[in-house]
Amino acid sequence: MFLLMAACLFFLLLGLMYLRMRGSGASEVDVVSKYPNKMEKDTILKLLLNLHDHLAHIAGQHDCTDPEQQQANRSLSMKEASDYLVQQNEQYHPWVLLSLEWIIRTGEDVGIRLIGDNPEEEVAEVGEVTRLESTHPKMSFSCRFRRAFCTVIHRVLFILSVIGLAWGVFYYMKYRWRREEEETRQMYDMVERIIGVLRIHNASCQENNDLQPYLPIPHVRDSLVQPQDRKKLKKVWDRAVTFLSANESRIRTESQRIGGADFLVWRWLQPSLSCDQISLIPSKVWQGKAFPLDRRNSPPNSLTPCLKIRNMFDPVMEVGENWHLAIHEAILEKCCDNDGIVHIAVDKNSREGCVYVKCLSAEHSGKAFKALHGSWFDGKLVTVKYLRLDRYHQRFPQAQGCTTSLKPSNTYMNTMSRLRHHTSPDSSSNANSLGFS
């Protein structure tokens, strides 16, 4: 439809430009209706028509000739016009000036333009006229069509260039805004990770007096950012450091000599409220869907009864020995209406935060996929994909005999509040009975 409308608009403009560039076919009527009543009609009429046709022919030749072969002017001087009229008929000689004076008096376009010393100003007297030019050049059909076509093409290209430039500026600004939002989100995520590291280190210092109560800033960076990402995330890191310096009162920046070199270090100033490290764990909760599921990002049918879930945790940020129990509880809580989950395995060493889930059937895994894929958990976007059953059993042989549906121990969707109950001495046996790895 867009191409069809563009084609129709193009030919409409082409037709309008063709009509505007028409020749002198209609000018004869204008000249006939404007001659003075008190002069000899036949003589003045023939003079004006001869002059009009001659000027139209010269202007048409000038406009339709190639630029390299074009004449110098598309108009005639007064002498050239008078000589031409006298050559046509000697009786025209005394009527030339009177005819031009009548054109000036009418003040309307009769197809002949009178030009003075200044082409921009209108001529008021015959003595000021230096050149005569046609306002209706006589051009052939092919010439008019070619000029109209070129004019329309130039205007269309100009309009498309303006639209393209505006479109490019809009998308560039949109890209800049999106990139700025992404960098801001990464900066806040980095701030939270830095605070988490400092809080954990402070808690460790409460238990081990041999540890220094501060951390060098470069060491914190190196522990949070992979070597291949440090150049890409340099701006994010610098913004996070600046944000902490200006807005975080619990962190003090100071200088310390470590190993014979001076380092800027961070010191955590907030005292620990409890010796239990579990109290330092930030709340892990489900935070809604990032996008709706449709055919573009979700298979129409369940493929296998096994799932691989990414971004459920960050192994660098997790503390304690039983933090994986919270991940287990979070998945069961999110899939509380699904009674088909029989095995859950948390890969504690996975940098992608991977969790593996086995269900009773492909139908149950499809429900789990829809519940988990595209959800936000603890500030991370969770993604899910199907895993072949034989590969799942190859990695977790103990899952072959799991047929009992797992139930969440917390029915109020408060994932981390139950973690302390799993830190009891018999928590390991409970974890094994639930199918953890």
N, C-alpha and C positions, 0 to 999 in steps of 0.2 A: 504493500500500500504506500509505503514511503517513496519507493522508486517511481511508482505510477504517478503520485502527486507531484514529485519533483519534475518528472518528464512533462506533465501537463503545464506546470508553472513555467518551465523553460520555454515551451512553444508559445505560450501566451505572451510572455515577455518578448519573444522573437517577433511575433506578429505585431505587437504594439510598436516596437522599435522600427519595424519595416514601414508601418504607416507613417511614423514620424519622419522617416527619411524619404518620403514620396517625392516625385519630381514636380514639374511645373504644370501638370495637367489641369489643375483647378485654378491656376492664377489668372487665366484669361478672363474668367467670369468676373474676378475681382477688378481687373483693369477696366473692363467694359462698363462696370457699374459706377466707376469713380471719375470718369472724364468730366471736365467742366462744360456746363451748358452753353456758355457764351463764346466758346471757341469753335473753330471748324472741326467738327467731330471726326470726320474720317482721317484727317491728317494727324491730329494728336493721338488718335487711337492706334493707327498703324505705327507711328513713331515709338510709342510706349511698348507695343507688342514686340516690335523688332528688337528694341533695346533689351526688353525683358528676356526674350528667347536667347539672344546672344550672350547676355550675362549668365543665364542659367546653364548654357552650354559650356562656357569657360569654367564656371565653378564646378560643374559635374566632372569635366575632364580633370580638373585639379584634384578633386576628392577621390576619383576612381583610378587614378594613375598610381603606379608603384612609387614609393617615396624617392627612389633613386632617379626616376624619370619625371618627377613632378615639376610642374611649372613653378616659377618663382612666386607668382601671385595668383589668387583666384578672383581678382577684381581688375577693373580698367580705370585708367586715369581719365580725366575730363577730355583731354585732347584725343586719346585713343577712342573714346566713346563717340565724340563728335565726328571724327574722321570716318568711323564705321558707318554712322547714320547717313552722312553725306554720300558715301559710296553707295549706299542702298537707294537713296533718293535725294537729289539736290534740293528738293523743296523742304526737307527737314531742317536745313541749316538755321533759319530764323526761329524755329519752334523748340529747339533743344533746351534753352534756358527757361522758356516759359513752361515746358513740360516738367522740368525739375522743380520750378517754383510751385507748380500745382501739387506735386508730390509732398513738398514741405508743408503746404497749407492743409492738405487732407489729414496729416498726422497719423495715418493708418498704414498697415503693411500691404503694399501692392506688389510685393515680390522684388522691389528694387531698394537697396539700402544706400543712402548717401553718407559718405565718410569725409570728415574734415581732417584738419591737422592732428587733432586728438581723437583717435578712434573710439574712445570711451564716452565722448560727449556727443549729444545730438546736434545736428546742423540746423541753424535758425535762418540762414540766408543762403541764396544760391552762390554768392561770392565765396563762401567758406568751403564749398564742395571741392574736394581734390580727387576723390576716387568714387567709383560706383561698383556695387557688389550685389549679387543675387542672393536673396534669402530662401529661394526654392531651387537648389541645384537640379539640373536635369541629368538623372542617372539611369542607367539601364537596370533591368530587373535583377540581373546577376550581381551588379555592383551594390544595389540597395540591400539585397539579401545578404551579401557577404559582409557589408558594414554592420547590418543589424545583428548578424550572427556574432561577429567579433565583439560588438558592444555588449551583448548579453553575456557572452563567455567571460569577458573581463569583469563585469559586475558580479556575476555568479562566483567567480574565483575570489573576488574581493570579499564578498559576503561570507564565503566558506572560510577564507583566511581569518576573518574577524571571529567567526564562530569557533574555528579550531583553536585560535589563540586564547579565547575566553575559556573554552573547554579545558585546554592544557593548564591554564592558570588555576582553574577550579580544582582539577584533579591533583595538581602539585600541592595546593594548599591543603586539600583533603589528606593527601599522603603525609604532609608535614604534621598535621593535627593528629593523625592516627599514630605516627611514629612518636610524637611527643607524649601522647597518652600511654603508649606501650612503654616508653622509657620511664615515665612517672610510675607506672604500675611495677615495673622491675625494680625501680629505686625503693619503693615502699616494701617490696618483698625482700630486698637486700637488707634494709634497715631491720626488719623483723628477724631475719636470720642472724644478723650481727648481735642484736640484743639477746637472742636465744643462746648464742655461743658464750657471750659474756656472763649471762646468768648461770649457765651450766658450769663455767669455769669458777665462778664465785662460789657455787655450791661445793665444787670439788675442793676448793681451798679451805672451806669450813671443816672438811673431813681430813685433809692432808695438809699439815702446816708447812711441809717442805716446798709446796708450790708457791710461786710468786703471785701476789694478788693482782696482777695486771697481765695484759697480753699485747705484744707489739702489733701495731696496725697492719704492717705487711704480712705478718704471720696469719692474722685473721683473714686477710684477703686471699692468701694462698690456700687456706683450708676451705674456703667457700667457693672459690672460682677456679675452674679447671684451667690448666695452662693454655689450652687452645682457645679458651674463651676470654682470656684476660685483656687482649687488645680490643676485642669487640665490646666488652662490658666496662671498659675503662671509664667512659663518661657516666655510666650508671653508678659505678663504685664511687667516683669523685662526688657525685650528687648525694649519695647516701652518707658519705663522710661529712659533707657540708651540712646536711640535714641534721645529723646527730650532734654536731658541734653547736648548732643554733637552737635545737628544739628538744634535746634529750638531757634532762637534768640529772638522771641517774648514772650517766657516763661522763667521766672526767678524762680529758686528754692531757697528758703530761709527757715529759722527756725522761728517759731512763737509759743508763749505760749498760748494754748487754753484750757480753763477749768482746769488750773493748771498743764497741761502736755505739754511737748515740741513736736511739730509736724513739719515735713517737709511739706511746702506748695508750691503751684504754684501760681504765680502772672502773670497776662496777662499785657504785657507792651505796646501793640499797642493801641493807642487811637481809640475810636469809631468814624467812619466816618459819622455816621448818627444816629439820635435818633430812627429811624424806625427799628424795629427788623427784618423786612423783608430783609433788606440789608445784614443781617448777615447769611441768609440762603444760604448754598452752592448750587451751580447749580445742578439741577436734570435733567439728560438727559439720553436717551436710548443709550446704549453702544454696541449694536450688540448682536449676538447670541452666546451662550456658546457651543451649540452642534446642529447638524442638527436633524430634526424630522424624525423618521422612526417608524416602527411597534413596536419596543422595548419600546419606550418612548412616543408614541402617539397613541390613539385609532384610528382604521381605519375609524370609522364613528362617527358622533356627537351623543351624548347620550341624552342630555337634552338642553334646551335653557338657562340654568343658569350655571355660573362659580364661582369658589372660587379661588382668586388669592392671593398668599403668597409672602412675602418679598418685598412689595412695599414701605415700610417705616419702620422707627424705632421710636416708640412713645417717647422714651427717648430723642432723638435728635431733634425732631420737635419742633418749637417755633411758637408763634403767635396763633391767634384764627382761622385763615382761611387757614392753611397749607394744609388741606385736599382738597382744591380746586385745588392745583397743581397736586395732585394724580389723581383727576378727569380729568384734562386737559391732563395729560400724557397718560392715557389709551385711551382717544378719539383720541389723535394725533397718537398713535401707530396703532390704528384701523381706520385710516382716510378713508380707502377704504371700510369700512364696515358700511352700513347705518342701521344696525339692532339692535344697542345697545339702549335700552329704559330706563334702570335704572342702577344707580351705587350707591353703598353704601360703605362708608369707615368706618371700625371699628376702631375708634381712640384709643381704649384701648387695641387693640390686640397686644400682644408681638411678634406675627409672621408677623405683618404688613399685615393683611388680608383686601382684597377689594372684594366685591360681585358685580357681573354683571349679568343683565338679558337681553336677546336678544329676538327679535321677534320670532325666530324659531331656531331649532337645527342646521340648515345650517349656520345661522349667528353666532351662538356660536362656531361652528367648525372653522370658519374663525378667530374669536377672539382668540380661543385656539392656533391656529398655529402662530398667530402674536405675542402672549405674552409668551407662554411657552418656557422656556429655554433662555430667553433674560436677558441681564444685564441692571439694572436700578439703577443709583446712587450707583454703586459698589456692588449691591446685585443681586443674581441670583433669578429671578422670576420663580415661578412654578405655574401651573394651574391645577385644576381638575374640573370635572363636578359635579354639585349639583342638586339634585332632585327638580323639580318645586314646589311640595307641601311643602317641607321643606323651600324653599326660600320664598314662600308666607307666611308661618307660622312665619318666622322671620321678614319679611318686608311686612306687609299687604298692605301698600300703593303702592307696586309695581304691584298689580293685575290690576289696571286700567291704567298702563303706556303702551301706544302704540305708542307714538311719538318718532321718532329716535332723539338721542342727537347728537349735532354737536360740534366739538372743536371750542373754541373762537379764537384760534391762529392757523393759517394755515401755519406757518413757522417753526413748530416743535421746538419752543423755550419755553419749558414748564414753567419755573419759571418767565420769563419776564412779563407774564400776571398776576402774583399773586397780584401785587400792585393795579391793576384795580379792583380786587375783594374785596379789603379791604374798599371800600366805604360803606356808611351807608346802602345802599340798597342791599349789597352783600348777606345778609341772605335770603332775598326774592328770589334773583336769584338762590341761592343754593337750596331752597325748590322747586322751579319750575323745577329744573333739576333732581330732584329725589334723593338728598343727604340724608344721615342719620348721 
